[in-house]
């Protein structure tokens, strides 16, 4: 019943922002933490917390850094002409 009431009045009751854990990079926002928790929670049996979200965000950021810093001859290119370096 409480969930139903929350759903009915969700736009009337301001929801507290999810806190950004201490030590997070400046580009990590409460909205990013909330989004990360929403996306990843279905894949975990235990309840994720903001620190878990920050760890996931940092892991993904690390993967992006590694992939984007590759040597030019190893760069993933668009499908199209087959150019050799």
Order of alpha helices (4+ residues) and beta strands (2+ residues): alpha-alpha-alpha
